[in-house]
Amino acid sequence: MSRRANNDSTISAYTLSDGTERWRIAYWHAPPGGEPKRHFKKGFATEQAAEDALEDIRVDIRRGDHVQAARDTLDGYTRIYFDGLRVKPSTLDAYQRHYRNHIAPHLGRRKLSDITTADLNSLYRRLERSGRKDSGHHGEPLSAATVRHVHAILVQVLSAAVADNIIRANPATARNINPPTLAEAAAPEMTVWTPEQARAFLTWSKADGDYLQTAWHLLLATGMRRGEALALRWRDVDVTNGRLSITRSLSYVKVDGKKKMTFQSPKSGKKRVVDIDTATVEVLKSHKTAMSVHPEFVKPDSTVMVNRFGQPLNPERFSVQFTERVKKAQGIIADLPMLKVHELRHTHATMLLVAGAHPKVVQERLGHATINITLSVYSHLNASMQRGAADTIGGLLTDES
């Protein structure tokens, strides 16, 4: 078979079923190290439009950067991309959930080569208007932070497609791409309880007979993440020395199409030890005594917090239960703010920092990778901490004799 030169191309007319004339181009191109193949593009409204497109292709071929239009759909390529990721199951589950809910319904069946920056900008605006999928809020605006997550996924997937020589350029990184800004996507100001409100809630929870009272106490007393508290085992609890070993985290993720609970390393990837006060030690002792009516519930490898079948608690249900408890407590405790369960962690850190604890100590208790993360997350406390520092130095320098 004879080889054809890259510039051996043709332009021809054809007629649609309604009699409309259209133009097609045909050209030969050999990818690096491959055999020349004939490629076709059609749908041009005029002969001049076809000629212009063909000339663009010729220029690209001469430069050596021509990429044949991909036949892969975004769905097909994204599936391959996700299969090759080496991330935590919870991270992969989040990527897949965002893609499934917010990208696939709009662009999943499109060819990668057909997706434009305008398509992506249109998707972001649609999601901002009516992108929520969760029950009770379906069709309401999606948060700017979530839309930025969607954008980040598209950047990753389409960058990989460029690297795989499937598309020539990434429309998600073009100069005219317009996802929500970092400022728009900034986390809302956190809500925390005062020490008085935290104590009142724990007192109410105990009096109400809440079997999760130990969990709420642990979160407030240690600053653990939800998954870390639910993954805690009895062998991680050292009541003699007043310490907890945080070695893993519990997540509820979709694996092979099914939701399941899985244990993984803490978010920072590092194990840590957290000291606990004597009151928290006593809470854990009392909880273990109560659980001991079922000996299998208090084995060294059993999780501290279990359901009535002795199984680890479902993290998603746990968060819902906290919301339900706070709503109920608000009928008893005046002016008790509604918190998300993660904000018990923020409450712990805020109380420590306001009380004068060194940020490095707070960082180590929370398991932040660096102290900069701690300082950034709790930067809103800087004003009050500055005032406290000023009052302290003033007291040290003032002669009270």
C-alpha positions as CSV (number, residue, x, y, z in Angstrom):
1,M,0.0,0.0,0.0
2,S,1.5,3.3,-1.0
3,R,1.8,6.1,1.5
4,R,0.0,9.3,1.1
5,A,1.5,12.7,1.9
6,N,0.0,14.6,4.9
7,N,-1.1,17.4,2.6
8,D,-2.9,15.1,0.2
9,S,-6.4,16.3,0.9
10,T,-9.8,16.9,-0.7
11,I,-12.9,19.1,-0.3
12,S,-16.2,17.8,-1.6
13,A,-19.9,18.8,-1.4
14,Y,-22.8,16.6,-0.3
15,T,-26.5,17.1,0.2
16,L,-28.6,16.6,3.3
17,S,-32.0,14.9,3.2
18,D,-33.7,18.3,3.2
19,G,-31.7,19.4,0.2
20,T,-29.3,21.6,2.1
21,E,-25.7,21.6,0.7
22,R,-22.8,20.9,3.0
23,W,-19.1,20.4,2.6
24,R,-16.7,17.8,3.9
25,I,-12.9,17.6,4.0
26,A,-10.7,14.5,3.8
27,Y,-7.0,14.4,4.6
28,W,-4.2,12.0,5.4
29,H,-2.2,12.1,8.7
30,A,0.3,9.9,10.3
31,P,0.6,10.1,14.1
32,P,4.1,9.9,15.6
33,G,5.4,6.4,14.9
34,G,2.1,5.3,13.3
35,E,0.8,4.6,9.8
36,P,-0.9,7.3,7.7
37,K,-4.7,7.2,8.0
38,R,-7.4,9.1,6.2
39,H,-9.5,11.3,8.3
40,F,-12.8,13.1,7.6
41,K,-14.6,16.1,8.9
42,K,-18.0,17.2,7.6
43,G,-20.8,19.7,8.3
44,F,-19.2,22.9,6.9
45,A,-21.9,25.3,5.6
46,T,-19.7,26.7,2.8
47,E,-16.8,25.6,0.7
48,Q,-14.7,28.5,2.1
49,A,-15.4,27.3,5.7
50,A,-14.2,23.8,4.7
51,E,-11.1,25.3,3.1
52,D,-10.3,27.4,6.1
53,A,-10.6,24.4,8.4
54,L,-8.4,22.3,6.2
55,E,-5.8,25.0,6.1
56,D,-5.7,25.1,9.9
57,I,-5.2,21.3,10.0
58,R,-2.3,21.6,7.4
59,V,-0.6,24.2,9.6
60,D,-1.0,22.0,12.6
61,I,0.4,19.0,10.8
62,R,3.4,21.1,9.6
63,R,4.1,22.2,13.2
64,G,3.7,18.6,14.4
65,D,0.9,19.4,16.9
66,H,-2.1,18.0,15.1
67,V,-4.4,15.8,17.2
68,Q,-7.1,13.8,15.5
69,A,-10.5,14.6,16.8
70,A,-11.2,12.2,19.7
71,R,-14.1,9.8,19.4
72,D,-14.0,9.1,23.2
73,T,-16.9,10.7,25.2
74,L,-16.3,12.5,28.4
75,D,-18.1,9.6,30.2
76,G,-15.8,7.0,28.7
77,Y,-12.5,8.8,29.3
78,T,-13.5,9.9,32.8
79,R,-14.2,6.3,33.8
80,I,-10.7,5.3,32.6
81,Y,-9.2,8.3,34.4
82,F,-10.9,7.5,37.7
83,D,-9.9,3.9,37.4
84,G,-6.2,5.0,37.3
85,L,-6.3,7.4,40.3
86,R,-4.4,6.4,43.4
87,V,-6.3,8.2,46.1
88,K,-8.2,7.4,49.2
89,P,-11.6,5.7,48.7
90,S,-13.4,8.6,50.2
91,T,-11.6,11.0,47.9
92,L,-12.5,8.9,44.8
93,D,-16.0,8.6,46.0
94,A,-16.3,12.4,46.2
95,Y,-14.9,12.8,42.7
96,Q,-17.3,10.2,41.3
97,R,-20.3,11.7,43.1
98,H,-19.5,15.2,41.8
99,Y,-19.0,13.9,38.3
100,R,-22.1,11.7,38.4
101,N,-24.4,14.4,39.8
102,H,-23.1,17.6,38.2
103,I,-21.1,16.8,35.0
104,A,-22.3,13.6,33.4
105,P,-26.0,14.7,32.9
106,H,-24.9,17.7,30.9
107,L,-21.6,16.7,29.1
108,G,-21.1,13.0,29.7
109,R,-22.1,11.9,26.2
110,R,-20.2,14.6,24.4
111,K,-17.0,13.8,22.5
112,L,-14.0,15.2,24.3
113,S,-13.0,17.1,21.2
114,D,-16.4,18.8,21.0
115,I,-16.3,20.3,24.5
116,T,-15.6,24.0,24.5
117,T,-14.8,26.6,27.2
118,A,-18.3,28.1,26.4
119,D,-19.8,24.7,27.3
120,L,-18.0,24.6,30.6
121,N,-19.0,28.2,31.5
122,S,-22.6,27.4,30.6
123,L,-22.4,24.4,32.9
124,Y,-21.1,26.4,35.8
125,R,-23.8,29.0,35.5
126,R,-26.5,26.3,35.2
127,L,-25.2,24.6,38.4
128,E,-25.1,28.0,40.2
129,R,-28.8,28.5,39.3
130,S,-30.2,25.0,40.0
131,G,-27.6,22.4,40.4
132,R,-28.4,20.8,43.8
133,K,-29.3,17.1,43.7
134,D,-29.9,16.2,47.3
135,S,-33.4,15.4,48.5
136,G,-35.3,18.3,49.9
137,H,-33.2,20.8,48.0
138,H,-33.2,19.4,44.5
139,G,-33.1,22.1,41.9
140,E,-31.9,24.8,44.2
141,P,-28.6,26.7,43.6
142,L,-25.4,24.8,44.1
143,S,-22.8,26.5,46.3
144,A,-19.9,28.3,44.7
145,A,-17.5,26.0,46.5
146,T,-19.1,22.9,45.0
147,V,-19.0,24.4,41.5
148,R,-15.3,25.0,42.0
149,H,-14.9,21.4,42.9
150,V,-16.7,20.5,39.7
151,H,-14.3,22.8,37.8
152,A,-11.3,21.2,39.5
153,I,-12.4,17.7,38.4
154,L,-12.8,18.9,34.8
155,V,-9.4,20.5,34.8
156,Q,-7.8,17.2,36.0
157,V,-9.7,15.0,33.5
158,L,-9.2,17.2,30.5
159,S,-5.5,17.8,31.4
160,A,-5.1,14.1,31.4
161,A,-6.8,13.9,28.0
162,V,-4.3,16.4,26.6
163,A,-1.4,14.4,28.1
164,D,-2.8,11.3,26.4
165,N,-2.8,13.1,23.1
166,I,-6.6,12.8,22.8
167,I,-7.3,16.5,22.7
168,R,-5.0,19.4,21.8
169,A,-5.9,21.9,24.5
170,N,-7.8,21.9,27.8
171,P,-10.9,24.1,27.6
172,A,-11.1,24.2,31.4
173,T,-7.8,26.1,31.6
174,A,-8.5,28.6,28.8
175,R,-8.1,32.3,29.5
176,N,-11.9,32.9,29.2
177,I,-12.9,30.1,31.6
178,N,-15.1,31.5,34.4
179,P,-15.7,29.3,37.4
180,P,-16.7,30.9,40.7
181,T,-13.7,32.7,42.2
182,L,-11.8,31.6,45.3
183,A,-13.4,34.5,47.2
184,E,-16.9,33.4,46.2
185,A,-16.1,29.8,47.1
186,A,-14.6,30.7,50.5
187,A,-16.1,28.8,53.4
188,P,-18.8,30.7,55.3
189,E,-17.8,32.0,58.7
190,M,-17.8,29.1,61.1
191,T,-20.3,28.8,63.9
192,V,-19.0,27.5,67.3
193,W,-20.4,27.1,70.8
194,T,-19.1,29.0,73.8
195,P,-17.8,26.9,76.6
196,E,-21.1,27.5,78.5
197,Q,-23.2,26.3,75.5
198,A,-21.0,23.3,75.1
199,R,-21.4,22.3,78.7
200,A,-25.1,22.9,78.6
201,F,-25.5,20.7,75.6
202,L,-23.5,17.8,77.2
203,T,-25.5,18.2,80.4
204,W,-28.8,18.1,78.5
205,S,-27.6,15.1,76.4
206,K,-26.7,13.1,79.5
207,A,-30.0,14.0,81.2
208,D,-31.9,13.0,78.1
209,G,-30.4,9.6,78.1
210,D,-28.7,10.0,74.7
211,Y,-26.7,6.9,73.9
212,L,-24.4,9.2,71.7
213,Q,-23.5,11.5,74.6
214,T,-20.1,9.9,74.8
215,A,-19.5,10.7,71.1
216,W,-20.4,14.4,71.5
217,H,-18.2,14.6,74.6
218,L,-15.3,13.1,72.7
219,L,-15.6,15.4,69.8
220,L,-15.7,18.5,72.0
221,A,-12.9,17.3,74.3
222,T,-10.4,16.1,71.6
223,G,-11.2,18.0,68.3
224,M,-11.2,14.7,66.5
225,R,-12.8,14.5,63.1
226,R,-16.1,12.6,62.8
227,G,-14.5,9.6,61.0
228,E,-11.6,9.5,63.6
229,A,-14.0,9.3,66.5
230,L,-16.2,6.6,64.9
231,A,-13.1,4.5,64.1
232,L,-11.7,4.7,67.7
233,R,-11.2,1.2,69.2
234,W,-11.0,0.3,72.8
235,R,-7.4,-0.7,72.4
236,D,-6.8,2.9,71.3
237,V,-8.0,4.2,74.6
238,D,-5.4,4.5,77.4
239,V,-7.3,5.4,80.5
240,T,-4.3,5.0,82.8
241,N,-2.3,7.7,81.1
242,G,-5.2,9.7,79.7
243,R,-4.4,9.3,76.1
244,L,-6.1,8.3,72.8
245,S,-4.3,6.9,69.8
246,I,-5.8,8.2,66.6
247,T,-4.7,5.7,63.9
248,R,-7.6,5.5,61.4
249,S,-10.8,7.1,60.1
250,L,-14.1,5.6,59.2
251,S,-15.8,6.6,55.9
252,Y,-19.0,5.7,54.1
253,V,-18.2,5.5,50.4
254,K,-19.4,3.9,47.2
255,V,-17.2,1.0,46.1
256,D,-18.0,-1.0,43.0
257,G,-21.4,0.7,42.9
258,K,-22.4,-0.1,46.5
259,K,-22.2,2.1,49.6
260,K,-20.0,0.5,52.3
261,M,-18.1,1.6,55.4
262,T,-14.3,1.5,55.1
263,F,-11.4,2.3,57.4
264,Q,-8.5,4.3,56.2
265,S,-5.6,6.4,57.5
266,P,-6.5,9.8,59.1
267,K,-6.8,12.8,56.7
268,S,-3.2,13.9,57.2
269,G,-2.0,10.4,56.6
270,K,-0.3,10.4,60.0
271,K,-1.2,8.7,63.3
272,R,-1.3,10.9,66.4
273,V,-1.8,10.7,70.2
274,V,-4.1,13.1,72.0
275,D,-4.2,13.7,75.7
276,I,-7.5,13.7,77.4
277,D,-8.7,15.2,80.7
278,T,-9.8,13.2,83.7
279,A,-13.5,14.0,83.1
280,T,-13.3,12.6,79.6
281,V,-11.5,9.5,81.0
282,E,-14.4,9.0,83.4
283,V,-16.9,9.4,80.6
284,L,-15.1,6.7,78.6
285,K,-15.0,4.4,81.7
286,S,-18.7,4.8,82.3
287,H,-19.4,4.2,78.6
288,K,-17.4,1.0,78.7
289,T,-19.1,-0.2,81.8
290,A,-22.5,0.3,80.2
291,M,-21.4,-1.5,77.0
292,S,-20.0,-4.5,79.0
293,V,-23.4,-6.1,79.2
294,H,-22.5,-7.2,75.7
295,P,-18.9,-8.5,76.2
296,E,-18.3,-8.6,72.4
297,F,-18.9,-4.8,72.3
298,V,-15.9,-4.0,74.4
299,K,-13.2,-6.3,72.9
300,P,-9.9,-4.5,72.1
301,D,-10.7,-4.3,68.4
302,S,-14.3,-3.2,68.9
303,T,-15.1,0.4,68.1
304,V,-15.9,2.6,71.1
305,M,-19.1,3.9,69.4
306,V,-21.4,1.1,68.1
307,N,-25.0,0.6,67.2
308,R,-27.3,-1.8,68.9
309,F,-25.8,-4.6,66.9
310,G,-22.3,-3.8,68.0
311,Q,-21.4,-2.4,64.5
312,P,-19.6,0.9,63.8
313,L,-21.9,3.8,63.4
314,N,-22.8,5.0,59.9
315,P,-21.0,8.4,59.6
316,E,-23.8,10.0,57.5
317,R,-26.5,8.9,59.9
318,F,-24.3,10.1,62.8
319,S,-24.3,13.6,61.3
320,V,-28.1,13.6,60.9
321,Q,-28.5,12.4,64.5
322,F,-26.4,15.3,65.8
323,T,-28.6,17.8,63.9
324,E,-31.7,16.1,65.4
325,R,-30.2,16.3,68.9
326,V,-29.3,20.0,68.6
327,K,-32.8,20.8,67.4
328,K,-34.3,19.0,70.4
329,A,-31.8,20.7,72.8
330,Q,-32.7,24.2,71.4
331,G,-36.1,23.7,73.0
332,I,-34.4,23.6,76.4
333,I,-31.2,25.6,76.0
334,A,-31.8,29.2,75.2
335,D,-30.0,30.7,72.2
336,L,-28.1,27.5,71.4
337,P,-26.7,27.9,67.8
338,M,-27.3,25.1,65.3
339,L,-23.9,23.5,64.4
340,K,-22.8,20.9,62.0
341,V,-21.1,18.0,63.6
342,H,-17.7,19.1,62.2
343,E,-18.1,22.4,64.0
344,L,-17.7,20.6,67.3
345,R,-14.1,20.2,66.2
346,H,-14.0,24.0,65.5
347,T,-15.5,24.6,68.9
348,H,-12.7,22.6,70.6
349,A,-10.0,24.5,68.7
350,T,-11.6,27.9,69.3
351,M,-11.9,27.3,73.1
352,L,-8.3,26.3,73.3
353,L,-6.9,29.2,71.3
354,V,-9.1,31.8,73.1
355,A,-7.9,30.3,76.4
356,G,-4.3,30.9,75.4
357,A,-3.2,27.5,74.1
358,H,-0.2,27.6,71.8
359,P,-1.3,27.2,68.1
360,K,1.3,24.4,67.7
361,V,-0.4,22.4,70.4
362,V,-3.8,23.0,68.8
363,Q,-2.3,21.9,65.4
364,E,-1.0,18.6,66.9
365,R,-4.3,17.9,68.6
366,L,-6.3,18.5,65.4
367,G,-3.9,16.6,63.2
368,H,-3.3,19.5,60.8
369,A,-0.4,18.8,58.5
370,T,1.2,22.2,59.2
371,I,0.7,25.0,61.7
372,N,-0.1,27.3,58.8
373,I,-3.3,25.4,58.2
374,T,-4.3,25.9,61.8
375,L,-3.5,29.6,61.7
376,S,-5.4,30.0,58.4
377,V,-8.5,28.1,59.5
378,Y,-8.8,30.1,62.8
379,S,-7.5,33.5,61.5
380,H,-10.8,35.0,62.6
381,L,-9.6,34.7,66.1
382,N,-6.5,36.9,65.5
383,A,-8.2,40.1,66.7
384,S,-9.2,38.7,70.1
385,M,-5.9,37.0,70.5
386,Q,-4.0,40.2,69.6
387,R,-6.1,42.0,72.3
388,G,-5.3,39.3,74.8
389,A,-1.6,39.5,73.9
390,A,-1.6,43.3,74.3
391,D,-3.3,43.1,77.7
392,T,-0.8,40.4,78.8
393,I,2.2,42.4,77.9
394,G,0.7,45.5,79.4
395,G,0.2,43.7,82.6
396,L,3.8,42.5,82.6
397,L,5.2,45.9,81.9
398,T,3.0,47.9,84.3
399,D,4.5,48.5,87.8
400,E,1.7,47.6,90.2
401,S,3.7,48.2,93.3
